[in-house]
């Protein structure tokens, strides 16, 4: 058993290669999820993970100031339900000033102006003390989704960082595989920097994100069906 466990940890080290990620795997039991190959945030919202419980508790207390509102950036919203019951509204600033292509993809999927988008989709994977992942409006299980540019598009840049709770970032299956899946962090997830494209942050409704987090589990399976009942641009 010890040899088998050692083999699993060597696999984790080869996959993620950082002490932070390894610490998370040991402390949070994420190693149980390593067989999942869908777009999942395992220790990297393959479509990642975070074991940090000492992150800032307020979105606007980030070291980069990236949550500061810019008048030129769009704001989008999600109206969330849990098993059909209203949970509340999440409002996000989308950083078109830094990642215009990624921001436009998310904005258009919120409005549904291309004929498809996030309305009616679910948060299919929620891991407490890590993130809430959604955006698979085709398969609803983390294996699907598509961008407004086709199926996948490139990593635009990694200027913005995963500095604390409320960061909005793209889930992926490796470099340059962005589609429609995204995640909202509930803690600081610095090991995801330079691997996942951050393109926004929650400016109102972080309490709703934290409520959604309570329906999650270490496997990511939710105890209630979390749905984006409505969404759009403000």
C-alpha positions in Angstrom: 0.0 0.0 0.0 2.8 2.4 0.9 4.5 1.7 -2.5 1.2 2.3 -4.3 0.6 5.6 -2.4 4.1 6.7 -3.3 3.4 6.0 -6.9 0.3 8.1 -6.8 2.2 11.0 -5.3 4.9 10.8 -7.9 2.1 11.0 -10.5 0.8 14.1 -8.8 4.2 15.7 -8.7 4.8 15.0 -12.4 1.4 16.4 -13.2 1.5 19.6 -11.1 5.1 19.9 -10.0 4.6 22.4 -7.1 4.8 22.1 -3.4 1.5 24.0 -3.0 -0.4 21.6 -5.3 1.1 18.6 -3.5 0.1 20.0 -0.1 -3.4 20.4 -1.3 -3.6 16.9 -2.6 -2.4 15.5 0.8 -4.6 17.8 2.9 -7.9 17.9 0.9 -8.0 14.3 -0.4 -7.9 15.5 -4.0 -5.8 12.4 -5.0 -9.1 10.5 -5.0 -10.1 12.6 -8.0 -7.0 12.0 -10.1 -8.8 9.6 -12.4 -11.1 12.3 -13.7 -10.1 13.5 -17.2 -13.0 15.8 -18.0 -12.6 19.5 -17.9 -12.2 19.5 -14.1 -10.5 21.6 -11.6 -8.6 18.7 -9.9 -5.5 20.5 -8.8 -5.7 22.6 -11.8 -9.5 23.4 -12.9 -8.6 20.9 -15.6 -11.0 22.3 -16.5 -7.6 23.1 -10.4 -7.8 23.2 -6.7 -6.8 25.1 -3.7 -6.1 24.0 -0.2 -5.4 27.5 1.1 -7.7 28.5 3.9 -5.9 31.7 4.7 -6.8 33.6 1.6 -8.3 37.1 1.8 -12.0 36.9 2.6 -12.9 40.0 0.6 -12.6 40.1 -3.2 -11.4 43.7 -3.2 -8.5 43.0 -0.9 -6.2 41.6 -3.7 -2.5 42.4 -4.0 -2.7 43.4 -7.6 -5.8 45.6 -7.4 -7.3 43.6 -10.3 -10.8 43.8 -8.7 -10.8 47.6 -9.1 -13.7 48.5 -11.3 -13.0 50.1 -14.7 -15.8 52.0 -16.4 -14.8 50.5 -19.8 -15.3 46.9 -18.7 -18.6 45.1 -19.0 -20.4 43.7 -16.0 -22.3 40.4 -16.4 -24.6 38.6 -14.0 -25.8 35.1 -13.0 -29.1 34.6 -11.2 -28.6 31.3 -9.4 -31.0 28.7 -8.2 -30.5 25.5 -6.1 -33.0 22.8 -6.8 -35.2 25.4 -8.3 -35.1 27.8 -5.3 -33.5 31.3 -5.8 -30.1 31.7 -4.2 -29.2 35.2 -5.5 -27.4 37.2 -8.1 -23.6 37.2 -8.8 -22.3 40.3 -10.6 -18.9 40.0 -12.3 -16.6 42.6 -13.9 -15.2 41.2 -17.1 -11.7 42.4 -17.9 -11.9 43.4 -21.5 -9.1 45.9 -20.9 -6.6 43.0 -20.3 -8.1 39.9 -22.1 -10.5 41.3 -24.7 -11.0 38.0 -26.6 -11.6 35.9 -23.5 -13.9 38.6 -22.1 -16.0 38.9 -25.2 -16.5 35.1 -25.2 -17.9 35.2 -21.7 -20.0 38.3 -22.3 -21.6 36.9 -25.4 -22.3 33.6 -23.7 -24.0 35.5 -20.9 -26.2 37.4 -23.3 -26.9 34.4 -25.5 -26.6 36.7 -28.5 -24.9 33.9 -30.6 -27.9 31.6 -30.1 -26.3 29.6 -27.3 -24.9 30.3 -23.9 -24.9 29.9 -20.1 -28.6 30.4 -19.4 -30.0 27.1 -18.0 -26.5 25.6 -17.5 -25.3 24.2 -14.2 -22.4 24.5 -11.8 -21.5 20.9 -12.3 -18.5 20.8 -10.0 -18.1 22.6 -6.7 -15.2 21.9 -4.3 -15.3 23.7 -0.9 -12.2 25.8 -0.1 -11.4 25.8 -3.8 -13.8 26.8 -6.6 -17.2 26.5 -8.2 -17.0 25.3 -11.9 -19.6 25.7 -14.6 -20.1 26.6 -18.2 -20.7 23.2 -19.8 -24.0 24.0 -21.5 -23.8 21.2 -24.0 -23.1 18.1 -21.9 -23.7 19.5 -18.4 -21.1 17.3 -16.8 -17.7 18.9 -17.5 -16.9 17.2 -20.8 -18.5 19.8 -23.1 -19.1 23.4 -23.9 -18.0 25.6 -26.8 -16.7 29.1 -27.3 -18.2 31.8 -29.7 -15.1 31.2 -31.8 -15.6 27.5 -32.4 -14.8 24.7 -30.0 -11.5 25.9 -28.4 -9.3 29.1 -28.5 -5.8 30.0 -27.3 -4.7 31.3 -23.9 -4.8 35.1 -24.4 -2.3 36.0 -21.6 -1.7 35.3 -17.9 -1.5 38.9 -16.7 -4.2 38.6 -14.1 -3.6 36.3 -11.2 -5.6 34.0 -8.9 -5.2 36.4 -6.0 -8.1 35.4 -3.7 -11.8 34.6 -3.5 -14.1 35.7 -6.3 -11.6 35.4 -9.2 -13.2 34.4 -12.5 -10.9 32.2 -14.6 -11.1 29.8 -17.6 -11.1 26.0 -17.0 -9.2 24.1 -19.6 -7.8 20.7 -20.6 -4.3 22.0 -21.1 -2.7 24.9 -23.0 -4.8 26.7 -25.6 -8.0 24.7 -24.9 -10.4 27.4 -23.8 -14.1 26.9 -24.6 -16.9 28.0 -22.3 -16.1 26.4 -19.0 -15.0 28.7 -16.2 -14.6 28.7 -12.4 -15.0 31.1 -9.6 -12.5 30.7 -6.8 -13.4 30.7 -3.1 -9.8 31.0 -1.9 -6.5 32.1 -3.3 -5.2 29.6 -5.9 -1.8 30.9 -6.8 -0.6 27.6 -8.3 -3.1 28.1 -11.2 -1.3 31.3 -12.3 0.2 31.0 -15.8 -2.0 27.9 -16.4 -5.5 29.3 -16.5 -6.5 32.7 -17.9 -8.1 35.0 -15.4 -10.6 37.3 -17.0 -12.7 38.9 -14.3 -13.8 38.9 -10.7 -17.0 39.1 -8.5 -17.9 42.6 -7.6 -21.3 41.8 -6.0 -22.8 38.6 -4.7 -19.8 36.9 -3.2 -22.2 35.7 -0.5 -24.1 33.8 -3.3 -20.8 32.2 -4.4 -20.2 31.1 -0.8 -23.7 29.7 -0.6 -23.1 27.7 -3.7 -19.9 26.4 -2.2 -21.8 24.9 0.7 -23.5 22.5 -1.8 -20.2 21.1 -3.0 -18.0 18.2 -1.9 -14.4 17.0 -2.2 -15.4 15.0 -5.2 -17.0 18.0 -6.8 -20.5 16.5 -6.8 -23.2 18.9 -5.7 -25.9 18.1 -3.1 -28.3 20.3 -5.1 -28.7 21.1 -8.7 -27.1 24.6 -9.1 -28.4 26.3 -12.2 -27.8 29.7 -13.9 -31.5 30.4 -14.2 -30.8 33.7 -16.0 -27.8 35.7 -17.1 -26.8 38.7 -19.1 -25.0 42.0 -19.3 -25.8 44.9 -17.1 
